[in-house]
């Protein structure tokens, strides 16, 4: 290397830059120092190209700080890397300055060394610059915030992940600058969840389907699974949580190798499902202390697992991997509880501790009454008293259930509506309750519909109580964004049922025609019965077995026929009613579109009630992805009576149509029924739309939701009023599953006819 500056041609970019910098007293010293160091590493041509890059920044008025940041970047160019690699930085910095200003360009250039250290091998740095340019064009106010937090945002060095994060932030904010700035400043909860999720490998989204299939095969009961975001700021790993029929699983497990993740999810869901299969009523919390609650939970875990392993012995191998507590170390309460859990799970495990031994003896003595959940409370309370007398410290705030696959225990307890709960008791479940509040946007789920737990009530906001969250397809980015939309329960407002009754009286001819269809229809399924004594066909398998028996000198089974038999009606229907703003439009008769929808629904509801088909009526409208409102007009387990008619009469139009989320929620509701056939009929007057989304995105998302229904064994059908929404509906449901009603007045007749046609399939 030489200290001499290279010779430059008159009029070259480097000459012009030299002359320009000499005129700027504040810039000349840092410029000269950088130029001197670069001259020792690179030739005249490379330096001239570099000077052209500096001019790119100079001509957009990037400012002194930005130029110095670029020179600092140049000073720290890694050994062996060409100076031309900085051309992308200069060009991108100039473009960012044009869109977002000099401060944003400076921050981005200063952030590049951080990103460069994190980049995966062979990853092109130029793409990082392109992503930052995209951010500058679409969210200029957020560039500086994102650049200053690059180590957190780009910690995994995955350019695809960074691009997805930027796209998610832009989409989530829906053109609201304040929300974009909160997202890229990592003040937004959704941004924090994305960052936390990116820090781990395989997670819930990757294993949900095979895990669900695995547990369904165990007890022939498909589990209802939902994800929990990764805990932020908690030392303990988040546990599975049971809320009514829902099993809520961590979105990812920290510190677990990718190859071990699928087995952990299987173990966790199998354990939670064992509670739903073998559990009983929730335990009243009463006057129990936190330590007693923890021990009752532990005994109940052991009880349901023992019953599950009696039925399915292979579960022992699945769960045993996680029982690693050893009979050594300091006898703290968490350690003793983990050791007791292992001792109750594994009868061959040796642990000489007196407390553990007593727990094992009490549990063994109750093996003949394992089907009685009451034994868990009896044994747990006794052991809690013993442990309390031992003066062993128990910190409810830091306690976490062990082993890792077991749930947090919250779903086992009934706090009662007015039961006083101590602060220490709340701390025992602090992770579970906090996670529910975060997931629900400030509310906790009401789980009174099942045998699971209920968190302490939190008042709903004006938009309604959160009941679910669902993913949504991003058509532009080509990916599904987990937990993107929030469904809120909107309380049905009672109306005047006499209005609907009067409308029904005015449609007497239609009601008579539908009544004739009801009397004549025979909906059900025909099943083939094998190994019958007589029938219309031969059972080939039975014949072969009979022939083998004759050849070896045994008496053959005479049941070698097949026959068919019609089963009872076995159809469940969910009618999803669009009540968006467009249903306020009036027809020539003076009635609104919603009035006609009400009449059509009422006629069909009468028919389904007469047939005895289980059915549900849900109305929906949306106001952005955080507020998809669902109004329950009639649930599957409710009668269609005058109260339901009143709720139907009380529906009022407004807001937008986020159909994909509504379809997913409808699938979740009807999926819990036990009917052989399940049918979702959507009644709408237009294509999907919402205030914060591209209609094309919503159409594609609804199409994927409809395909999801089909994969789940649920038939989806769209009924469209008017030609405006037929193209989108055909795209969503398919041509064969879409019906166009040209005149809104024809809807009541067409809807009922459609139902009887679909019910015969």
C-alpha positions, 0 to 999 in steps of 0.5 A: 500500500502507498500513502500517495493519492492516485493520479486522476484525470482532469475533469474526472468525478474524483477531481470534481469531488476533491474541488467541491469538498475543499470548499466545505470546511466541515466536510473536507477533513473526514472526506480527505481521511476516507479518500486517503485510506481508500487510495491505499486499497483501490485504483483510480477507476474504482475511486472515480466510480466511488466519487460518482456515488458520493455525487448521487447523495450530494445532488439530492441534498442528503446533507453532511451527516449522510455524506459522513455516514457513507464515508464511514461505511466506505472506511469499513468496507470488508477486506477483499470486497470491491469498492463498486459494492458501495454503488448500490448503497449510494444509489439506494441512499439517494432514492431513499432521500428523495422519498423519505428525506435526508435523516432517513437516508442517513439512518439507512446507510448507518444501519447497513453494517448491522444488516451486513453482519446478519446477512446469511451467506451468499445473500445479496446485499443489494436486495436489502437496499431494495427492501429499504427503498420500498419502505421509503416509497410506501412508508417514508415516515417509518424508515428512520425508525426501522433503520435504527432498530435493524438489529431487532428486525433483521436479527435472523438475517433472512431477506425474505423475512425482512421483506414480509415484515415490511409488507406486513407493516404497510398492509396492517397500517392501512395508510395510517401514518401513526400506525405505520410508525408504531409498527416500525418503531416496534411499539405495535404488538403485532410487530413484536409478535412477528419479530418474536415468531421470526426468532424461532424455526418451525412453529404452530403454522407448520405443524398444525395440520399433521398434529390435528390429524394425529390427535384426531386419530387417537380419539376420533375427535378433531381438536380445535386448535388456536395459536398463542403468540410467543411470550414477550418479556417472560422468563418462563416458556409459555404453556398450552392453555385450554379455554372451553373446547379450544386448545391454544398452543404457543405459536413457537417454542423457544430453544427447541430444535426444529426436528423436535418441534413436531413431537412436542406439539403432538405431546401437548395437544394429546395431553390437552385433548386427554383433559377434554376426553377424560376431564370433568367439571371445572374445580371451584377455586374456593379458598384454595391457596396457590400451592394447593391449586398447583398440586390439584392441577398436577394430580389431575394431569396425572389422572387424565394421562393415566386414563389415556395411557390405559386406552392408548399405551403408545402415549407413554412413549410420546410423553416420557421424553419430557419427564426429566426431573431427577431426585437430586438438588435443592428441594424447592417447591417447583423441583418437588412438583416436577419430581412428583409429576415424574413419579406419578407418570413412571411407576418404575422411577425411583425417588426416595423423597418423603413428599414424593413418596406420599404423593405416589402412595395416595395416587396408587391407592386411588387407581380404582377410582381414576374416573372420578376427578374428585380424587385430584382435589382430595390428593392435591389439597392434602399434599398442599398442606404437607408442603406448606408445613415444610415451609418450602418457598413457592413463588406463584409469579415465577412458577411454570407447570412441568413438563413442558408439554403440559398445559398451564392448568387455567382451564381446570378452574372455575373462579365463579362470577363473584368469587374473591380471588387473591392477588397471589392466586392471580399471579399463579395464572399471570402468563395465561391471563395476560396472553389471553388479554393480549390476544383478544385486544384487551378482553379475555375469552368467555369459555362458559360454553365448555368444561374449560377454564374462564379467565377473570372477566374484562369489560369488552370495548364498544366494538364487542367481545373478542371471540376469535382471530384468523389468518388472512391471505395476502395476495400481493405478498403471496403468503398467509398472515397468521392471526391477522383478523379479529372476530368480535361478538356483536350482541343481537339487538331485539326487533319487532318479531311482528314485522317478520310474521306479517311478511310471512303472512304475506308470502302464504303461497311460498310458505305452502310450497315450502311446506309441501317440499318439507313433507315430501323430502327425505334427506339422509344417507344410505350406508352399505352393511357388510356381513349380513345374513341376507341382502341384495349383493354378495360380500366378497371379503366374507365369501373368501373367508368362508371359502378358506374356512371350508378348505381347512375344515372349519365352519364358515360364517354364513353372513356373506351378503351385503345390504343397504339401509337408509339412515336418519337425516344427518345434515347441519346448516349454517346460514351466513347473512351479509348485513353490510351497508349495501343491504340498506339499498331500497327496492322498487317496492320500498323494502330494503335488501335486508328486509328481503333477506330477513324474509328469505331466512325466516321462510327457510328457518321454518322449513329447517325447524320442521325437518328437525335439521340443526341449523345456525343463523349468523350475521356479519359485517366488518370495519377493518381487520380488527373488527369483524362483527358476528351477530348470533341470531340462532345458535345450533343448540338454540330453538328457533322461537320468537326470541330468535325471530326478534333477533332476526328482525333487529338486524341493521345494515352497516359497514363492510364485507370481510367474507374470508374471515366470516367463512373461517369463523362459520367453518369453526362454528359448524365444524364443532357439530357432529352431523354427517353433512355440513353446509354453509350458505352465504347470503350476500349482495356484493363482492368482499370489501373493507376499509383497510384492504384491496378488494382483490386481496379479499376475494382471493382470501375468501376463495382460500377460506372456501377451499379450507371449508371443503378440505374440512368436509364442509360444503360452501355455497354462495347466493348472490343478489344482483349481478354486481357480485357474481364474478367474485362469488364464482371465483370464491365458491366455484361456478357450480357452488354459486347461485345468482338471484337477478331480482331480490324479490325472488330470493325467498323462493330461490333460497328455499329451493336451493336448500332442498336441492343441496340437501339431497346431494 
